[in-house]
Amino acid sequence: PFIPKPQARNQNRVSVRWALDPAAAQCRIIKIVLQPLIENAVKYACEPRRQATEIAVTSRREDGMLWLCVTDNGPGIGETTLEKIRRSMEEPDTGPGADNGDKGSIGIINIYKRLRLRHGKSAGLLIDTSPRGTTVSLLIPLPCEGEP
């Protein structure tokens, strides 16, 4: 599995657990879709604090969707930042990185755009956050490309 460079710098404080559903193994997904999410978890959950950070990467099939989730036990995303991300997902052409010089959240917005282009409007990206951590879930409609 891919381990981003920031984890290498924080290897004594970061652990990544992979729990991938074997039933989802045939699904082909967009390349490098999880990397920015794992890097965000390291950057925002581990680097600002001196505590051990746990990151879980999971997959499951549920209700006609493939769920790919990256969860961390960091401090969560602030309300203002979360609202900005969600607004950018509703209006991706006016969000971060859209000709206004704002580079915040551009990785999440790019993932969202790529999912929607490849899998249509039923694809999604959900963010659930609290002071105990954040989960970013990618939802891809089934059947996925590559499934028998």
Salt bridges, closest charged atoms under 4 A:
GLU47 OE2 - ARG9 NH2 2.86
GLU62 OE1 - ARG60 NE 2.84
GLU83 OE2 - ARG87 NH1 3.68
ASP102 OD2 - LYS84 NZ 3.07
GLU145 OE2 - ARG28 NH1 3.53
GLU145 OE1 - ARG118 NH2 2.63
GLU147 OE2 - ARG61 NH1 2.29
